[in-house]
Amino acid sequence: MVYQCRSAALLLLAFATFVFAEVQVYQPDKLYKRSTDFGLRAGKSEVPVLSYDKYDYAHFSFDGEIELEVEVKGKVPLSKISLVSSRFDRHNQLKLKKNTVVWRLKEEKYFILKVEGAKELVIAVDPIDTNAPDPFGPGIYNVASGKYRASRDGKQLSTPSFVAALADAADSKAASPTVYVPRGMYLVGNLVLPSKTSLYLAPGAVLRFTGRPEDYTEHWAKDGEGRSGTNWITTAENSTDIRIFGRGTIDGDAFAYKDANFAPSILVPTLTKNFIFDGPILRESGSTAVNVIRSSDVHIAHMKVFNRITDMTDNGSVDILESQNVTVRDSIGISEADSFTTKASKPPAPDRPTLPGSPQNGLDILFKDCLAWTVNYGFKVGQGAVTDQTNIKFLGSTVYDAAVAMGIHKKWGNGIVSNVTFENMIVKSTTYTTSHLSGMVGSWLALFIEDGKAGVGPINDVHIKNVLVMVGGGSEPLISGVAGANVTNVTFTNIWVPKDATTNPTPAASLEDLGLKNLRFTANITLHDGPSEEE
């Protein structure tokens, strides 16, 4: 009898949670076009869907339990549908109702929905924003009010207002001085965030790149690509305790200025400590959206990089460069270039600027519960390895599509890459090709060393565990060293792969089942504690 009462109580509680879920919907700036392909409801709330490049996207926050209902507009039959997310949920069941796709949502996560005959729909679901500050009050520097009065219509440059607000926040005696950016469109030049300050982007707030080189400092030039660019938003060197948060957008608008050959890296934390990023959308970067350079204790969460997927170059999502104790979690990276990477710099060259500070090892870097979609690598260590990179973990993450789902590519430097883990990973597909592998059609794994004529070093101790590769075909995985630099101690555990493009995945029982047939300059490559194969 007690058991029955408890069951009834739990059922009632679950029903109440479902009914009284909280949903925060964000109305986009009028500049952004609404999708003509999809509609979206979260519980009883209509969520705006924005039209974009090869995909449309929507963003909202919630708490509780709700149903998501996607309306597929036009005469598109719901005959073949796929749904992947940043957090795997085996209990997620799709229901089809006429021209809608419905499923239950119990926790924040990011989705990519594909209906054959339509473009992809990306749905970013964040937790409720409980840390939003008041727009006015002690320690709040509202860029649109008082003496700052930044232009909110996207027609005039607002850089002086932001610079003044940041300077006042830096001089503040308040415990947590915050530069508050209310709803509006702000054209801004370079911003340097000082120590012990926060930048809050309210829902509907958009920082937008102007595309005019005269509004920015040129920080880098790539002669091989015939273009230069700027580190748009950076941290003061040797700074501490900086935070960027909120539910606004930072828009590089890079495609509009592609022919000008001047591009932004949107966010570049440099020589900083205890840096926090939580929440804003980073849209259309012209170079890597986030470059973390020689910094420590960096925590990135709920980051949404929405870049163009096919008609831009070198616009990766996140690069962690020679940094320590970095966590990137609950994030999505969509870009033509690599989605989530860690690396050590290339040797200095005329077409590469010298990085600030001294070379450092990359240490204790974690990517967790992330979703990648890219024409190149989903999750990668490399190419540069001038210094050592140790204890790099990619956990619980998903690759929607890529040329290579996960891997290590050492091309430059004598540094050692060691103790790298790929665990609890899902690979939906690898349909793209990459010049890094001589044009080979997609592979779920590549661990290899290439002699880029700037030194070579080994790859040691790689752990690949609990991986589901959903679709076969493409190229076989690659593990290969070079003379003087081997790939050693690679362990596979519980790897599910299809035998070809027409079969379902099954657990691999041998290295041959994994497609590993030609190992060069390797040692101790094992599966389930089986015999090693080496050359």
GILINZI-V761827 format. One line per field, one symbol per residue. phi: phi as a letter, one per 20 degrees, with the letter a starting at -180 (. if undefined). psi: psi as a letter, one per 40 degrees, with the letter a starting at -180 (. if undefined). A space follows every 50 residues. Layout:
phi = ???
psi = ???
This chain:
phi = .ffffffffffffffffffdfecdddeffffefffddccbcdmeeedfdd ebgebdbcbbcbbobbdecdeeenedfeecccbcbfcfcfefdecdcldc dcbeddbfadccdcdgncffddcdddfgfedffffcpgmddefeclfelf fddmdcfdggffffffffffefeffcfceddfgqdcecefcdeeglccdd dfgnececfenegfecefdbbcffdmbcacefdcdffmebldcdbpcecd dflfffdgfflcceefccfclccleccbpfedclfecgfcdedlccldcd bleceddfdcdccldgecdddlccldccclcccdafegecccbdfffgbg ecffffmdgcfebldcdcldcdbbedefcbdpefbfdfccmdcdcldcdf aaecfbrcceccoefddbldcdcldcdfacdedcffdlmffhcfbbcbdc eembncbedclddccldddecenmeffccbdcgnbedcldddclddcffb fddffcffdbffffnedceclcblecclmffecbb
psi = dddddddddddddddddddfihhhhhhiiedhiiiediihhhbehhhhhh habeiiiihiiihbhihhhhhhiighigdhiihiidhhheehhihhgbfi hhihheihihihhhhheiiihhhhhiihgeehiieiahehgheeibedfi heefdiheddddddddddddeieidghhhhhihihhhiahhhhiifiihh hihehhhhhdehdeeihhdihgddefiiaigdhiiiifiifihhiafaih hefdddfdeefhihhdhghhfiifhhhhdihhhgieahdhhhhfiifhhh ifhhhgiiddfiiffichhhhfiighhhifihhhidaidhiiiiiiiiid ehihiiaiiiihhghhhhfihihiebhdhihidhfdiihighhhifiihd iidhdiihhhdhieihhighhhifihhdigeiihddffeiiiiehhhihh geffiiiihighhhhghhhdhaaaiiihhhaihehihighhhhghhiida eeiiiihheidddeegdghhfiifhihffaiihi.
